Every structure is written in structure tokens, then in C-alpha cells.
């Protein structure tokens, strides 16, 4: 079977070109669809020969949207296309590749900041400013909690890692003592 990245690339490219005027909104609904499509039970239902395309579509559209905020027409059309082509399992990878295209067009790089404790808005802004200066590019920062860090942060930008956590410093001290 082909790699998911290979399957997802044409879908992400086509969606990026078609939705060029509204990339931010497209990224939001695509992320919502991708989150729903990661559910193992949903994928099992979708793969069942007893489930029709309409049943799978209605289920996903119902979960991803709601009465007050339904999925836009473009999202519904894209979801139907993905389901009809049997590519529902590739939807999370499509979202990842779409976000990469969107970020490249906007000159932004995704960054994940792991912190031992929740960060307030001001703290996150300060960290973002320091990281953008350090890495020399605009960053789209996502924060994840990791209590094992004890304190400090670990920032992952692409394939680069900046680890200023207490855990990393303790590991450095351990290695220095062993050597």
C-alpha cells in the first residue's frame, strides 16, 4: 500500500489551490475533520461493507459540525470526495500537508512548545518572541503540557529542538558526573 503522505499530497495540493482565498478558515474545518477521522471506531465503521458513503458522510459531518455551526459547503464537498475515494484514513495526513502549504505561503513555521506548567498569554507571547528571534522566522506556536520536564520548556521547530527544561539540565549534569 502506498504511503499516506503520497496519498495525501494531491488532496492537500488541490485543496490549497481551490481554497487559496480563505486558507485560515479552511485549516480550521480541515483540522476538525482530521480529528474526527482519527477515531479508530469511525474508521472501522467506514471500512464496513454494510456502511454506505452517505451514512459515513452524515456521521462525520454530524460530529465535525453542529446545528449552530455547520460545516461549510467546501468542507462538505471535500469530505464527500475523500469518503467516495476511500481515503478517510489519509485525512489527518492531508490536514498536516495542507497546514505545511499554508504556513509556507505565509512564511510561518509550526513550533511546539512543551511546558511543565500551563502558560499564560503574556508568557506565551514572550516565549514566542524569543523563539522567533532564535530561529529567525515567524512561528505558529502550539503548547503541550509535559509534567515530566519538571520546569522550563522544550521547543520543537521543524527538526530543531531547543531544550531548556530542568529534566534536560539534570541529564546533562548526570552525563558530566559519569564521564
C-alpha positions in Angstrom: 0.0 0.0 0.0 1.2 3.5 -0.8 2.4 5.7 2.0 -0.2 8.0 3.5 1.9 11.0 2.7 1.9 10.1 -1.0 -1.8 9.6 -1.0 -2.5 12.8 0.9 -0.3 15.1 -1.2 -2.6 15.6 -4.2 -5.6 16.2 -2.0 -3.7 18.8 0.1 -2.4 20.5 -3.1 -5.8 20.6 -4.7 -7.5 21.9 -1.6 -4.8 24.5 -1.1 -5.2 25.8 -4.7 -9.0 25.7 -4.5 -9.3 27.5 -1.2 -6.5 30.0 -1.7 -8.6 33.0 -0.7 -9.6 31.5 2.7 -6.8 29.4 4.0 -7.3 30.1 7.7 -10.9 29.0 7.7 -10.1 26.0 5.6 -7.4 24.9 8.0 -9.9 25.1 10.9 -12.5 22.9 9.3 -9.9 20.5 7.9 -8.4 20.1 11.4 -11.8 19.4 12.8 -12.5 16.7 10.1 -9.0 15.2 10.6 -9.6 15.0 14.4 -12.8 13.1 13.8 -11.2 10.8 11.2 -8.6 9.7 13.7 -11.2 7.7 15.6 -10.5 4.0 15.2 -14.1 3.0 15.6 -15.2 5.5 13.0 -12.6 4.1 10.5 -13.8 0.6 11.3 -17.4 1.7 10.6 -16.3 3.4 7.3 -14.5 0.3 6.1 -17.5 -1.9 6.7 -19.2 -3.1 3.5 -22.6 -2.5 5.2 -21.9 1.2 5.6 -22.8 3.4 2.7 -21.0 6.5 1.6 -24.0 8.6 2.7 -24.0 7.0 6.2 -20.3 7.7 6.7 -20.7 11.2 5.4 -23.7 12.0 7.6 -21.9 10.6 10.7 -18.7 12.6 10.2 -20.4 15.8 9.1 -22.7 15.5 12.2 -19.7 15.1 14.5 -17.5 17.7 12.9 -20.2 20.3 12.6 -23.3 21.1 14.6 -26.6 22.9 14.3 -25.3 26.3 15.2 -22.0 25.9 13.2 -22.5 23.5 10.3 -19.7 22.6 8.0 -19.2 25.0 5.1 -20.1 23.8 1.6 -16.5 23.4 0.6 -15.9 21.2 3.7 -18.9 19.0 2.9 -17.8 18.6 -0.8 -14.2 17.8 0.2 -15.4 15.3 2.9 -17.7 13.5 0.4 -14.8 13.3 -2.2 -12.4 11.8 0.4 -15.0 9.2 1.5 -16.1 8.3 -2.0 -12.4 7.7 -2.9 -11.8 5.6 0.2 -9.2 7.9 1.6 -10.8 8.7 5.0 -7.7 7.2 6.8 -5.5 9.7 5.0 -7.5 12.8 6.2 -5.2 13.5 9.2 -2.1 13.5 6.9 -4.0 15.7 4.3 -4.5 18.2 7.2 -0.8 18.1 8.1 0.3 18.7 4.5 -2.3 21.4 4.0 -1.1 23.2 7.1 2.5 23.0 5.8 1.5 24.5 2.4 -0.5 27.3 4.2 2.5 28.0 6.5 4.9 28.1 3.6 2.7 30.6 1.8 2.5 32.8 4.9 6.2 32.4 5.8 5.3 30.7 9.1 6.8 27.5 10.6 5.0 25.3 13.1 6.5 25.1 16.5 5.5 23.0 19.5 6.4 24.2 23.0 6.3 21.6 25.7 5.9 23.1 29.2 5.7 21.5 32.6 3.0 24.1 33.6 0.3 26.0 31.7 1.5 29.2 30.1 -0.5 32.4 30.4 -0.9 34.7 27.4 1.9 37.1 28.3 4.3 34.3 29.0 3.5 32.6 25.7 4.0 35.9 23.8 7.4 36.4 25.5 8.5 32.8 24.6 7.2 33.3 21.0 9.3 36.5 20.6 12.4 34.8 21.9 11.9 31.7 19.8 11.2 33.7 16.6 14.4 35.7 17.2 16.4 32.5 18.0 15.2 30.5 14.9 15.0 33.6 12.6 11.5 33.0 11.3 7.8 33.6 12.2 6.4 30.7 14.2 2.9 29.3 14.7 3.2 28.1 18.3 1.2 25.2 19.8 1.6 24.5 23.6 1.5 21.0 25.1 1.9 20.1 28.7 4.6 17.7 29.8 4.9 17.4 33.6 8.0 15.2 33.2 10.0 18.3 32.3 9.8 19.4 35.9 10.3 23.0 34.9 11.3 25.1 31.9 10.3 24.4 28.3 11.3 22.3 25.3 10.7 23.9 21.9 10.5 21.8 18.7 10.7 23.8 15.4 10.8 21.5 12.4 13.7 19.2 13.1 15.4 21.5 15.5 14.9 21.2 19.3 15.7 23.8 22.0 15.6 22.1 25.4 15.9 24.4 28.4 13.9 22.1 30.8 15.1 21.1 34.3 14.9 17.5 33.1 17.5 18.2 30.3 19.8 20.1 32.7 19.7 17.2 35.2 20.5 14.8 32.3 23.5 17.0 31.4 24.7 17.0 35.0 24.3 13.2 35.2 26.4 12.8 32.0 29.1 15.1 33.3 29.3 13.2 36.6 29.5 9.8 34.8 32.2 10.9 32.3 
